[in-house]
Amino acid sequence: MQARDFFRLLLLAAIWGASFLFIRLAVPAFGPAPLMAGRVGLAALFLAIIAWCWHKPLLLRGNIRHFLILGLINSALPFLLFAYAAHWLTASVMSVLNATAPIWGAVLGVLFFRQPLSLKLVSGLLLGISGVAILVGFDAVVLQPNAAMAIAAAAGAACCYGLATHYTRRAAAVEPFANAHGSMWAAFCWLLPLALLQPPVTVPSPLQGIALLLLGVLCTGVAYLLYFALVRDIGATPTLTVTFLIPVFGVSWGSLFLNETVGWHTLAGAVTVLCGTALVTGFTLSNLWGVKQSKC
């Protein structure tokens, strides 16, 4: 991996890590459904402009059902769950729980997709559970009335990402940019009715409006373009190492801009979760620095 590619990987992790900061800022005013409907709607419009500039068709014919499923499990539902959780959980906690997605994917693979159960997978699962227990068990958030539901929602969002990984591997092959573009419009269709039923809580401040704009354009639209460019240039496996970098930025942004407390349990829980994720995914440093993989 060249220095330029590593910088882009860091940039992608910084952008996705910042999404939890922007959710925390904006959700008190917009509410979960309107905020996420706005996020995917802005992302869909942004990708539509890019598609027009690049002459890339949406490929709706024969793929509407596929886009609806992918938009639901990879965007609409996890985004909504994280927005709900953001009422009580810090950006730091959410970013670490987000990193459990590969562990959930492994569990679903064993339970429903006949993947073999290995010692490495079991060890990674146990480490992941231990890391989450350390992360939230020693955090003041557990003392809040709705903490359990918020933690379950964030874990459910990560589980959705694990499920989406299995779905995309088994679904009919669709060009990656079309997947991103089509699924954003589908996610908007899923979330719009909920947003209309739940209007914004208060009039958003200019800062909260900017947070929504950055969520949609930067953390979703631009991030997708950056992600697929990395998959094209360095391969899927090295690109997925972004999973290990997102919590670093999620914790940093939360501490820097929201004055969130980063205790020993935050760092210990994050490290334990990431070790479990590394075991489940088979991650090694060669994935990050190794030779270029085959393109997807």
Backbone as a ProteinNet text record, in pm:
[ID]
protein_1_A
[PRIMARY]
MQARDFFRLLLLAAIWGASFLFIRLAVPAFGPAPLMAGRVGLAALFLAIIAWCWHKPLLLRGNIRHFLILGLINSALPFLLFAYAAHWLTASVMSVLNATAPIWGAVLGVLFFRQPLSLKLVSGLLLGISGVAILVGFDAVVLQPNAAMAIAAAAGAACCYGLATHYTRRAAAVEPFANAHGSMWAAFCWLLPLALLQPPVTVPSPLQGIALLLLGVLCTGVAYLLYFALVRDIGATPTLTVTFLIPVFGVSWGSLFLNETVGWHTLAGAVTVLCGTALVTGFTLSNLWGVKQSKC
[TERTIARY]
84	0	88	60.6	136.9	91.1	176.2	144.2	13.4	-10.4	-132.6	-256.5	-247.8	-360.1	-384.4	-275.5	-289.7	-352.3	-316.2	-375.9	-525.8	-565	-707.8	-782.8	-717.8	-778.7	-801.5	-701.9	-716.5	-826.7	-833.6	-935.8	-1074.9	-1091.7	-1220.9	-1258.4	-1163.2	-1189.9	-1226.9	-1158.1	-1187.5	-1328.3	-1368.9	-1502.4	-1609.7	-1594.2	-1694.6	-1694.1	-1578.1	-1573.7	-1646.8	-1639.6	-1707.1	-1858.7	-1908.9	-2053.9	-2123.1	-2058.2	-2119	-2123	-2023.2	-2022.4	-2139.4	-2158.2	-2264.8	-2403.9	-2417.5	-2545.4	-2577.8	-2477.1	-2497.8	-2537.7	-2479.5	-2510.1	-2651.1	-2693.9	-2816.8	-2941.5	-2929.3	-3048.5	-3139.4	-3089.1	-3183.4	-3285.6	-3250.4	-3342.8	-3427.7	-3363.8	-3435.4	-3516.8	-3464.4	-3523.2	-3463.5	-3467.4	-3399.2	-3445.1	-3575.3	-3623	-3601.3	-3640.3	-3614.5	-3465.8	-3382.2	-3238.6	-3184.1	-3219.5	-3164.9	-3230.3	-3355.4	-3416.2	-3344.3	-3311.7	-3234.6	-3096.1	-3034.3	-2899.6	-2897.9	-2985.5	-2982.5	-3036.8	-3130.2	-3181	-3072.4	-2994.6	-2883.6	-2777.7	-2750.1	-2652.2	-2699.8	-2829.3	-2883.9	-2874.4	-2905.9	-2896	-2750.9	-2659.9	-2517.7	-2469.9	-2505.9	-2463.7	-2532.1	-2653.6	-2721.9	-2646.1	-2596.8	-2517.2	-2388	-2322	-2199.6	-2229.6	-2341.5	-2379.3	-2403.3	-2465.6	-2490.7	-2358.4	-2267.2	-2137.1	-2054.2	-2063.8	-1984.9	-2058.2	-2181.4	-2263.1	-2283.2	-2317.3	-2342.8	-2492.3	-2557.2	-2701.2	-2731.2	-2854.7	-2894.5	-2918.5	-2945.2	-2967.1	-3086.6	-3198.4	-3317.7	-3381.4	-3374.4	-3443.8	-3391.2	-3480.2	-3445.4	-3376.9	-3350.5	-3275.3	-3350.2	-3476.3	-3549.6	-3559.6	-3595	-3605.7	-3470.8	-3363.9	-3230	-3194.3	-3221.9	-3190.9	-3272.3	-3399.1	-3483.8	-3430.8	-3387.6	-3333.8	-3202.3	-3113.4	-2983.7	-2999.7	-3088.4	-3111.6	-3167	-3246.5	-3303.8	-3199.5	-3124.9	-3036.6	-2898.7	-2859.6	-2727	-2729	-2846.3	-2853.1	-2969.7	-3092.9	-3208.7	-3217	-3214.4	-3231.8	-3112.7	-2987.9	-2876.3	-2862	-2884.9	-2878.2	-2982.2	-3104.3	-3211.8	-3179.1	-3124.7	-3089.9	-2978.7	-2877.7	-2771.4	-2824.4	-2916.9	-2974	-3053.5	-3126.7	-3198.2	-3099.2	-2995.4	-2896.3	-2823.1	-2809.8	-2732.7	-2796.1	-2923.5	-2985.4	-2918.3	-2858.8	-2802.9	-2655.4	-2611.8	-2473.5	-2382.2	-2256.8	-2157.8	-2112.7	-2051.1	-1994.6	-1886.4	-1811.4	-1705.5	-1762.1	-1864.1	-1924.3	-1985.2	-2056.2	-2119.5	-2016.1	-1906.1	-1805.2	-1739.9	-1723	-1665.5	-1766.8	-1893.1	-1995.3	-2011.2	-1991.8	-1996.4	-1890	-1776	-1666.3	-1695	-1806.9	-1842.2	-1914.3	-1936.4	-2009.4	-1951.2	-1817.8	-1764.1	-1790.6	-1794.2	-1823.5	-1967.4	-2060.2	-2199.3	-2210.8	-2135.6	-2138.1	-2093.5	-1990.7	-1941.9	-2046	-2111.6	-2215.9	-2330.6	-2375.4	-2482.9	-2440.5	-2312.6	-2262.3	-2270.5	-2239.8	-2247.2	-2391.9	-2478.3	-2615.7	-2703.4	-2682.5	-2776.5	-2715.1	-2582.7	-2522.1	-2420.7	-2427.7	-2350.1	-2199	-2153.1	-2009.2	-1953	-1834.6	-1778.5	-1745.4	-1762.8	-1730.5	-1588.4	-1498.6	-1358.3	-1320.7	-1207.9	-1157.7	-1128.6	-1075	-1044.2	-1172.1	-1279.1	-1405.4	-1462.5	-1460.5	-1512	-1431.2	-1298.1	-1212.4	-1243.4	-1260.5	-1292.9	-1427.1	-1524.4	-1657.1	-1650.6	-1579.2	-1566.6	-1494.5	-1390.3	-1320.2	-1411.9	-1489.7	-1581.5	-1684.4	-1742.7	-1840.3	-1774.4	-1653.1	-1581.1	-1552.7	-1512.7	-1483.4	-1604.9	-1720.5	-1843.7	-1880.7	-1862.3	-1893.4	-1805.6	-1676.7	-1586.3	-1625	-1655.8	-1686.3	-1806.8	-1917.2	-2040.7	-2061.1	-1998.8	-2020.9	-1962.8	-1856	-1792	-1820.3	-1914.5	-1946.1	-2067.4	-2068.7	-2180.8	-2311.6	-2302.4	-2421.5	-2516.6	-2463.7	-2549	-2643.9	-2618	-2703.1	-2826.1	-2829.9	-2942.7	-3060.4	-3183.8	-3302.3	-3312.6	-3277.8	-3294.4	-3162.9	-3063.6	-2931.7	-2935.1	-3007.8	-3010.6	-3066.8	-3173.9	-3233.7	-3138.5	-3068.4	-2974.2	-2858.5	-2805	-2695	-2742.6	-2863.6	-2919.4	-2939.4	-2981.9	-3003.3	-2871.6	-2766.1	-2636.1	-2579.8	-2595.9	-2551	-2632.6	-2762.8	-2847.8	-2807.3	-2763.8	-2716.1	-2592.9	-2498.8	-2379.6	-2416.9	-2517.4	-2564.7	-2621.6	-2691.7	-2745.1	-2631.8	-2520.6	-2407.1	-2349.4	-2346	-2299.7	-2390.6	-2522.1	-2618	-2604.8	-2584.1	-2570.5	-2449.9	-2343.8	-2225.3	-2260	-2335.4	-2375.9	-2470.3	-2561.2	-2656.6	-2587.4	-2496.3	-2430.3	-2342.3	-2289.9	-2209.5	-2294.8	-2422.5	-2509	-2605.4	-2620.8	-2712.2	-2651.6	-2738	-2691.2	-2590.7	-2486.5	-2378.9	-2431.5	-2409.3	-2444.7	-2322	-2298.2	-2182.3	-2180.9	-2063.9	-2059.2	-2119.6	-2089.8	-2145	-2297.2	-2348.8	-2494.1	-2555.3	-2485.7	-2531.9	-2545.1	-2441.9	-2443.9	-2556	-2565.1	-2664	-2805.9	-2830.4	-2964.6	-3008.8	-2917.6	-2954.8	-2984.5	-2923.3	-2952.6	-3095	-3135.6	-3273.8	-3371.7	-3336.7	-3423.4	-3434	-3320.6	-3322.3	-3408.1	-3401.4	-3484.1	-3632.8	-3668.2	-3807.9	-3853.9	-3765.3	-3799.1	-3818.8	-3733.1	-3731	-3827.3	-3862.7	-3947.6	-4081.9	-4155.1	-4282.9	-4266.1	-4159.8	-4135.2	-4104.4	-4028.4	-3993.6	-4117.4	-4212.2	-4334.4	-4423.3	-4415.9	-4494.3	-4431.1	-4300.9	-4228	-4154.9	-4222.7	-4157.5	-4044.1	-3954.8	-3844	-3893.2	-3814.3	-3851.4	-3853.5	-3748.8	-3738.8	-3685	-3681.8	-3621.2	-3469.6	-3408.4	-3263.9	-3184.3	-3076	-2984	-2899.3	-2832.1	-2742.8	-2638.7	-2584.7	-2485.3	-2545.7	-2667.8	-2732.2	-2767.1	-2801.7	-2825.1	-2698.5	-2587	-2457.4	-2421.5	-2451.3	-2423.4	-2499.8	-2626.9	-2705.8	-2646.6	-2608.9	-2550.1	-2421.7	-2338	-2213.1	-2239.3	-2341.2	-2378.2	-2415.7	-2497.5	-2545.6	-2441.5	-2378.1	-2286.6	-2149.4	-2091.9	-1955.5	-1950.9	-2025	-2012.9	-2082.7	-2165.5	-2234.3	-2195.8	-2226.8	-2197.4	-2049.9	-1971.2	-1827.2	-1759.5	-1802.6	-1741.1	-1759.5	-1878.2	-1899.5	-1804.6	-1788.8	-1698.6	-1556	-1513.1	-1378.5	-1360.7	-1461.6	-1455.4	-1439.9	-1525.1	-1519.4	-1392.1	-1339.4	-1212	-1099.4	-1103.6	-1002.3	-1015.7	-1138.2	-1159.5	-1102.4	-1123.4	-1071.7	-919.5	-857.2	-713.4	-629.2	-679.2	-595.9	-661.4	-788.7	-856.5	-948.3	-1039	-1140.7	-1082.9	-992	-940.4	-864.7	-768.6	-703.3	-799.4	-898.6	-993.3	-1075.5	-1108.3	-1189.4	-1115.5	-985	-912.8	-958.8	-1038.9	-1095.9	-1177.7	-1231.2	-1307.7	-1228.2	-1097.2	-1012.3	-972	-988.6	-946.8	-1061.1	-1184.4	-1299.1	-1311.6	-1298.3	-1309.6	-1204.7	-1085.3	-980.9	-1030.5	-1091.8	-1140.8	-1271.8	-1358.5	-1483.8	-1459.4	-1366.2	-1331.1	-1264.9	-1175.8	-1103.9	-1198	-1287.7	-1380.2	-1474.3	-1523.5	-1613.4	-1546.6	-1420.8	-1346.3	-1313.7	-1275.8	-1230.3	-1343.8	-1457	-1562.6	-1683.1	-1702.6	-1817.6	-1776.8	-1645.3	-1592.2	-1632.3	-1641.7	-1674.5	-1555.1	-1585.6	-1480.5	-1428	-1297.4	-1233.4	-1163.3	-1230.2	-1174.4	-1095.8	-1039.9	-962.7	-1051	-1180.8	-1272.1	-1298.7	-1298	-1318.3	-1204.6	-1082.5	-965.7	-953.3	-972	-959.8	-1068.7	-1190.5	-1300.3	-1277.8	-1229.5	-1204.1	-1096.5	-987.4	-878.7	-926.3	-1004	-1053.6	-1148.6	-1239.6	-1331.3	-1254.7	-1155.8	-1080.1	-995.8	-945.6	-873.3	-967	-1089	-1187.8	-1224.7	-1241.2	-1271.5	-1157.9	-1033.6	-917.8	-915.5	-948.5	-952.1	-1061.3	-1178.4	-1290.9	-1263.4	-1203.5	-1180.1	-1049.5	-963.9	-833.2	-739.6	-761.2	-679.3	-535.7	-442.7	-301.8	-247.2	-130.5	-70.7	-41.9	-25.6	-1.4	-123.2	-246	-364.6	-354.5	-288.9	-278.8	-161.4	-48.4	73.7	114.5	37.1	76.8	57.6	82.6	73.9	-70.3	-89.5	-222.3	-303.3	-430.7	-518.2	-588.8	-659.4	-738.3	-851.4	-888.3	-994.1	-1129.8	-1223.2	-1361.8	-1451.1
-118.9	0	124.6	214.9	337.4	437.5	537.4	638.5	709.8	732.9	800	717.7	586.3	499.5	495.9	492.2	489.4	619.7	732.6	860.2	859	804	797.5	706.4	599.1	509.4	582.2	658.4	738.8	843.1	904.7	1005.4	944.2	825.5	757.9	725	675.7	645.1	771.2	882.2	1009.1	1056.9	1041.6	1084.5	998.9	867	780	791	813.4	835.2	962.1	1064	1190.9	1180.2	1077.7	1064.9	1053.2	987.2	971.6	1105.7	1189.6	1325.2	1405.6	1401.5	1479.6	1429.5	1297.5	1243.1	1295.6	1293.1	1341.6	1489.4	1567.9	1710.6	1737.1	1661.5	1695.9	1625.4	1507.6	1429.1	1493.9	1573.4	1634.3	1726.1	1789.6	1880.5	1809.2	1728.4	1666.3	1544.5	1467.7	1338.3	1233.1	1103.9	999.4	986.8	972.4	946.9	1065.8	1188.5	1300.9	1322.4	1303.1	1322.6	1223.8	1097.5	996.6	999.1	1040	1060.4	1172.9	1278.9	1387.9	1342.7	1259.2	1209.4	1131	1031.5	948.3	1024.5	1118.1	1198.6	1287.6	1352.3	1435.2	1349.9	1231.6	1142.1	1096	1064	1019.9	1130.5	1254.3	1366.3	1389.3	1381.7	1398.8	1291.8	1166.1	1057.4	1066.2	1120.7	1140.2	1241.4	1347.3	1447.1	1383.9	1304.3	1235.9	1138.5	1065.5	969.9	1040.9	1157.9	1234.9	1282.5	1328.2	1375	1260.4	1142.8	1028.3	940.3	980.1	902	758.8	745.5	613.4	596.7	500	478.7	418.2	435.5	385.5	234.5	176.1	31.3	-16.5	57.4	19.7	-108.9	-130	-244.5	-376.5	-449.7	-579.5	-572.8	-452.7	-440.6	-366.1	-333	-255.5	-331.5	-460.2	-539.5	-546.6	-564.8	-570.5	-440	-327.4	-197.4	-174.4	-217.3	-200.1	-280.2	-404.2	-486.5	-427.6	-394.8	-340.2	-205.3	-121.8	8.6	-3	-107.5	-126.9	-173.9	-281	-343	-278	-204.2	-144.4	5.5	67.3	212.2	251.2	232.8	286.1	236.6	105.1	50.3	79	51.6	83.4	232.2	317.4	461.6	503	450.4	485	437.6	317.5	263.1	344.3	383.6	466.4	603.7	658.3	788.8	780.1	669.3	649.4	637.1	556.7	534.2	662.4	754.7	877	968.4	945.8	1024.2	998.2	879.5	841.7	802.1	742.7	695	803.5	800.6	894.3	850.7	942.6	909.8	803.6	808.1	710.7	570	553.6	421.5	370.4	456.9	412.7	370.7	442.9	408.6	274.5	241.9	112.3	0.9	22.9	-77.5	-101.4	1.6	-12.1	-109.8	-115.9	-202.8	-351	-381.6	-522.2	-581.9	-503.7	-553.6	-683.4	-695.3	-822.4	-940.1	-914.2	-1021.6	-1067.9	-974.2	-1010.3	-1086.9	-1042.7	-1112	-1256.9	-1279.7	-1415.9	-1501.4	-1443.9	-1516.9	-1554.4	-1459.6	-1486.8	-1591.7	-1589.4	-1687.8	-1828.9	-1844.1	-1976.1	-2020	-1928.4	-1963.9	-1988.7	-1911.1	-1914.8	-1947.7	-1937.7	-1955.2	-2069.3	-2157.8	-2282.4	-2260.7	-2152.3	-2132.5	-2210.6	-2268.9	-2352.6	-2272.6	-2337	-2275.2	-2314.1	-2214.9	-2241.1	-2186.9	-2232.8	-2183.7	-2033.6	-1989.6	-1847.4	-1763.2	-1815.2	-1741	-1732.9	-1845.4	-1846.4	-1752.2	-1755.6	-1666.8	-1520.5	-1488.5	-1351.2	-1307.5	-1397.5	-1366	-1337.1	-1421.5	-1402.1	-1271.3	-1240.5	-1113.4	-995.4	-1007.5	-899.3	-874.8	-982.4	-969	-908.1	-953.6	-899.2	-750.6	-712.9	-572.3	-483.5	-529	-451.1	-440.8	-551.2	-549.4	-449.4	-445.1	-347.7	-205.5	-187.2	-54.3	8.5	-67.1	-9.2	-41	-148	-187.5	-90.9	-21.3	74.7	219	238.4	372.7	426.4	555.3	617.5	606.5	577	568.4	459.5	355.9	245.1	287.6	402.6	450.7	524	554.5	625.8	530.7	583.4	497.2	414.2	470.4	400.6	346	328.3	286.1	149.6	55.4	-80.4	-80.3	-5.8	1.7	69	171.7	241.7	151.2	77.5	-15.2	-124.2	-176.8	-279.3	-224.5	-97.8	-36.4	-23.6	23.1	37.5	-98.6	-198.5	-333.4	-389	-358.5	-401.9	-339	-211.9	-145.2	-215.8	-250.8	-323.8	-460.1	-525	-654.2	-639.7	-529.6	-503.8	-498.7	-434.2	-427.1	-566.2	-650.4	-787.5	-864.6	-846.7	-911.8	-861.7	-731	-672.8	-731	-761.8	-822.3	-956.1	-1038.5	-1169	-1151.8	-1055.2	-1035.8	-994.9	-898.3	-850	-957.4	-1050.4	-1158.3	-1257	-1267.4	-1366.6	-1307.9	-1176.9	-1112.5	-1107.8	-1084.8	-1072.2	-958.6	-980.6	-882.1	-752.1	-643.2	-509.4	-421.7	-336.9	-248.2	-168.4	-158.8	-99.8	40	128.2	263	259.5	173.8	161.2	108.1	17.7	-31.7	83.3	167	279.9	377.4	413.2	510.6	458	336.6	279.6	255.8	208.3	179.8	307.3	419.5	545.2	592.2	580.5	617.6	523.6	395	298.6	329.6	361.9	396.6	520.5	615.7	735.8	700.1	606.6	562	494.3	418	352.8	454.5	556.1	647.4	765.6	803	920.6	909	795.9	788	806	747.5	763.5	908.6	974.5	1114.9	1203.6	1172.6	1252.5	1231.8	1111.9	1083.2	1142.3	1171.1	1224.2	1351.3	1465.8	1591.8	1626.1	1716.4	1757.7	1803.1	1774.1	1806.1	1956.9	2025.3	2170.6	2226.6	2359.1	2422.1	2403.8	2338.1	2313.1	2443.4	2443.5	2556.9	2548.7	2659.5	2653.3	2542.3	2521.8	2416.2	2279.1	2258.6	2129.5	2108.6	2216.7	2206.4	2170.2	2229.2	2196.3	2050.2	2003.4	1864.1	1769.2	1800.7	1717.5	1719.7	1837.4	1848.9	1766.5	1774	1697.3	1547.9	1509	1367.8	1312.1	1388.1	1339	1343.2	1459.1	1477.4	1415.8	1451.8	1407.7	1264	1236.8	1106.8	994.1	1026	920.9	927.5	1038.8	1047.8	1042.3	1134.6	1137.9	1011.9	965.5	846.2	723.8	709.4	597.8	605.1	723.2	738.3	702.4	749	721	571.9	510	367.4	283.6	310.4	230	257.3	378.6	407.2	325.9	312.6	232.4	84.6	34.7	-105.9	-130.4	-35.1	-48.1	-45.8	40	62.4	-32.7	-72.3	-157	-289.9	-307.5	-433.1	-423.9	-520.3	-518	-542.5	-639.2	-676	-561.8	-497.2	-382.8	-269	-247.4	-138.9	-163.7	-289.4	-321.8	-298	-272.7	-237.9	-103	-29.7	95.2	69.6	-53.8	-91.7	-69.5	-92.6	-81	63.1	149.7	288.4	380.5	343	429	459.8	359.5	393.3	493.3	488.7	584	726.5	749.1	883.8	913.4	813	834.5	880.1	813	850.8	988.7	1014	1142.2	1259.2	1246.6	1356.8	1381.6	1274.7	1291.1	1363.3	1328.6	1392.6	1537.3	1561.7	1694.9	1795.8	1755.4	1851.5	1843.1	1727.9	1712.9	1697	1707	1692.2	1560.4	1455.2	1323.8	1268.2	1205.5	1148.2	1019	1010.4	888.2	822.9	727.6	659.7	535.7	470.5	348.4	242.2	240.4	138.9	161.4	289.3	318.9	261.5	287.7	239	87.2	32	-112.9	-186.6	-133.6	-196.2	-190.3	-74.9	-60.5	-157.3	-166.4	-257.1	-401.8	-441	-578.6	-610.5	-517.7	-537.3	-552.5	-466.7	-470.2	-596.4	-647.2	-775.1	-887.8	-885.1	-985.6	-976.3	-854.2	-833.8	-882	-858.9	-904.7	-1057	-1126.1	-1272.3	-1321.9	-1261.3	-1304.2	-1281	-1167.2	-1132.2	-1187.1	-1240.6	-1287.5	-1173.7	-1058.3	-940.9	-959.9	-921	-911.3	-782	-741.5	-618.8	-628.9	-750.5	-767	-725.7	-731.9	-684.5	-535.8	-465.3	-319.3	-279.1	-345.4	-303.9	-398	-503.5	-603.2	-557.3	-650.5	-620.9	-598.8	-540.9	-508.7	-634.7	-633.6	-747.8	-739	-845.9	-845.7	-745.7	-683.8	-580.7	-645.1	-567.3	-615.2	-533.6
0	0	0	-91	-100.4	5.6	32.1	132.6	98.5	-30	-74.3	-37	-54.4	-21.4	128.9	206.4	351.2	400.6	340	377.4	347.7	233.5	200.6	297.1	340.5	438.7	570.8	613.9	735.1	719.7	602.5	577.1	585.4	526.6	532.1	676.5	755	895.3	972.7	944.2	1011.4	978.1	851.5	808.8	875.1	867.9	928	1080.5	1140.3	1284.3	1323.5	1237.3	1265.5	1254.8	1185.6	1170.6	1306	1402.3	1534.5	1608.3	1584.3	1640.3	1584.3	1451.3	1388.2	1429.6	1446.7	1492.9	1631.8	1719.5	1856.3	1857.3	1767.8	1763	1712.1	1610.8	1538.9	1589	1646.8	1679.5	1784	1880.5	1975.8	1910.1	1799.9	1732	1627.4	1544.9	1433.5	1476.6	1573.2	1602.5	1511.2	1548.4	1471.3	1326.2	1302.6	1166.2	1072.2	1109.3	1018.7	990.9	1093.3	1074.4	972.9	985.9	895.8	758.8	750.4	619.5	546.2	619.8	560.4	519	601	569.5	438.9	426.9	306	186.4	210.6	99.4	39.9	126	78.4	8.8	65.4	3.2	-133.7	-144.8	-273	-378.4	-339	-432.8	-475.1	-379.5	-409.5	-507.7	-481.7	-570.3	-706.4	-709.6	-838.2	-924	-861.2	-934.6	-987	-901.6	-944.4	-1058	-1046.4	-1151.1	-1283.7	-1277.8	-1400.7	-1461.9	-1375.8	-1425.6	-1484.1	-1423.7	-1468.6	-1569.5	-1604.3	-1699.7	-1651	-1524.1	-1465.8	-1444	-1511	-1492	-1355.1	-1308.3	-1177.8	-1177.7	-1295	-1308.7	-1226.4	-1237.4	-1162.8	-1215.1	-1344.3	-1404.5	-1346.8	-1286.1	-1230.3	-1095.5	-1043.9	-918.4	-807.9	-830.7	-730.6	-598.8	-606.2	-483.2	-411.7	-489.6	-432.9	-363.1	-426.5	-367.2	-239.3	-239.9	-122.2	-3.2	-29	79.5	130	37.7	76.7	147	95.2	157.3	297.9	322.1	454.4	555	520.6	620.6	628.1	524	525	553	546.9	570.2	659.2	612.2	682.9	827.4	846.3	981	1073	1029.7	1121.1	1149.2	1048.9	1072.3	1177.1	1163.2	1255.4	1397.6	1409.2	1541	1607.4	1530.4	1587.1	1628.7	1550.1	1585.7	1714.7	1733.2	1859.5	1975.4	1955.7	2061	2098.8	2002.3	2025.9	2129.6	2162.7	2269.6	2403.8	2419.4	2549.3	2543.2	2433.6	2425.3	2370.2	2410.8	2359.2	2219.6	2148.1	2016.8	2031	2140	2163.4	2174.1	2257.1	2276.8	2147.2	2073.5	1949.4	1845.8	1836	1736.5	1766.6	1895.1	1931.2	1907	1942.7	1916.1	1766.4	1686.7	1541.6	1491.5	1561.4	1520.2	1543.9	1611.4	1632.6	1512.4	1406.8	1289.4	1233	1214.6	1164.1	1257.7	1388.1	1483.4	1466.3	1454.2	1427.6	1296.1	1195.7	1067.4	1081.5	1164.6	1186.2	1257.6	1357.9	1430.5	1337.4	1256.5	1161.3	1059.6	1020.3	925.7	980.7	1107.9	1172.2	1189.9	1233.7	1266.6	1143.9	1038.1	926.8	790.3	777.5	645.8	641.2	740	741.7	734.5	791.1	798	916	902.1	1008.8	1134.4	1248	1375.9	1414.1	1419	1447.5	1584.3	1635.5	1763.3	1755.9	1641.9	1625	1630.3	1567.3	1567.2	1708.3	1780.1	1917	2005.6	1990.8	2069.7	2039.1	1909.6	1870.5	1925	1923.2	1975.3	2125	2199.7	2343.8	2376.6	2298.1	2318.1	2288.6	2182.9	2147.9	2256.5	2308.2	2416.7	2540.7	2571.6	2687.1	2669.1	2547.8	2521.1	2537.6	2487	2502.5	2650	2724.4	2867.5	2941.4	2906.9	2969.7	2930.4	2803.8	2750	2818.7	2826.5	2880.2	3027.8	3076.6	3214.9	3315.5	3277	3366.9	3327.2	3235.2	3188	3261.9	3287.2	3358.3	3280.5	3151.1	3068.7	3118.1	3181.8	3226.3	3337.7	3399.3	3506.8	3454.7	3324.8	3267.5	3247.4	3254.7	3247.6	3120.4	3005.5	2878.6	2822.9	2910.7	2864.4	2796.9	2855.2	2800.4	2658.2	2635.8	2502.6	2403.8	2449.9	2362.5	2322.5	2417.4	2388.2	2292.7	2316.7	2228.4	2087.3	2076.6	1945.7	1869	1937.4	1871.2	1830.6	1918	1883.3	1767.3	1766.1	1655.3	1523.5	1528.7	1406.7	1352	1441	1397.5	1340.9	1401.2	1351.1	1210	1183.8	1049.5	946.5	983.1	891.3	865.2	970	951.4	858.2	873.2	785.3	642	626.1	492.3	419.4	493.8	431.8	369.7	441.9	388.5	270.2	280.7	171.3	42.2	50.5	-70.3	-134.5	-53.6	-109.3	-188.2	-151.5	-212.8	-314.2	-315.6	-409.5	-548.9	-644.8	-782.9	-793.1	-870.9	-882.6	-942.4	-872.3	-920.2	-904.2	-1000.7	-998.5	-868.5	-799.5	-664.9	-654.3	-749.9	-740.6	-751.9	-839.6	-851.9	-723.6	-655.9	-525.6	-426.1	-418.2	-325.5	-361.5	-489.4	-535.5	-516.4	-565.6	-556.6	-413.8	-329.7	-190.6	-112.3	-149.8	-81.6	-112.3	-237.9	-271.6	-203.5	-196.7	-129.7	19.4	82.2	224	249.2	157.4	170	164	75.1	65.5	194.7	257.8	384.1	496.4	501.2	615.2	602.4	479.8	461.1	533.1	522.2	595.6	745.8	802.8	946	980	892.5	916.6	913.4	824	815.9	937.6	996.7	1116.2	1241.8	1234.1	1350.3	1308.5	1311.6	1271.9	1367.2	1326.4	1414.2	1551.1	1652.5	1790.6	1813	1767.3	1780	1648.1	1640.3	1522.8	1532.3	1433.6	1440.6	1438.1	1510.9	1508.2	1381.5	1344.5	1226.8	1238.9	1359.6	1379.2	1353.9	1399.3	1377.6	1230.3	1160.4	1016.4	941.5	982.1	921.4	949	1072.1	1107	1015.7	988.4	896.4	756.4	708.5	575.4	564.3	666.8	665.9	676.2	751.7	760.7	624.6	551.5	422.8	313.4	295.9	183.2	211.9	327.4	357	409.3	517	585.3	510.8	412.6	336.8	189.1	121.9	-21.3	-53.5	2.1	-24.7	27.6	146.3	205.5	115.6	54.8	-37	-155.8	-212.3	-326.5	-287.5	-170.6	-122.4	-95.6	-36.6	-5.3	-131.9	-231	-353.4	-433	-424.1	-489.5	-425.1	-293.4	-224.5	-259	-262.8	-302.1	-441.2	-531.7	-668.1	-671	-590.7	-601.4	-517.5	-398.6	-312.1	-278.1	-315.8	-288.1	-167.9	-156.6	-51.8	87.1	99.8	232.2	299.4	232.7	298.1	330.3	243.5	267.6	393	420.1	537.8	669	662.2	785.2	839.8	764.1	814.2	940.4	952.9	1071.7	1199.7	1192.7	1310.6	1339.1	1241.4	1257.2	1299.2	1265.4	1295.8	1445	1535.9	1678.6	1727.4	1666.5	1705.7	1684.1	1567.9	1536.7	1609.3	1624.2	1695.8	1838.2	1906.4	2043.1	2045.4	1949.7	1945.6	1921	1822.3	1791.8	1909.6	1973.6	2086.9	2202.6	2228.2	2336.9	2303.9	2177.5	2138	2127.9	2067.7	2038.8	2132.1	2197.7	2286.5	2432.9	2457.8	2594.5	2659.2	2578	2632.3	2709.6	2820	2903.1	2841.4	2827	2777.1	2895.1	2956.8	3072.8	3032.8	3132.8	3106.5	3042	3082.9	3029.5	2880.5	2837.6	2695	2612.8	2656.1	2581.8	2591.4	2711.8	2730	2651.4	2657.2	2583.1	2433.3	2384.4	2241.2	2193.9	2268	2230	2229.6	2330.9	2339.8	2224.8	2193.9	2080.9	1950.3	1929.1	1804.3	1793.5	1906.1	1902.7	1863.5	1917.9	1879.3	1732.6	1683.9	1542.7	1454.3	1497.3	1420.8	1409	1517.8	1513	1418.6	1426.5	1343.4	1195.7	1163.5	1023	967.9	1056.5	1009.7	976.5	1038.5	1009.6	1058.5	973.5	1010.8	953.9	999.5	947.4	798.6	749.2	605.2	524.2	587.6	518.5	489.5	581.1	567.4	478.8	496.8	427.4	314.5	295.5	197.7	54	-34.7	-177.2	-215.7	-330	-378.7	-402.6	-355.7	-372.3	-508.2	-542.5	-664.6	-651.3	-758.7	-756.6	-747.5	-688.4	-676.8	-769.1
[MASK]
++++++++++++++++++++++++++++++++++++++++++++++++++++++++++++++++++++++++++++++++++++++++++++++++++++++++++++++++++++++++++++++++++++++++++++++++++++++++++++++++++++++++++++++++++++++++++++++++++++++++++++++++++++++++++++++++++++++++++++++++++++++++++++++++++++++++++++++++++++++++++++++++++++++++

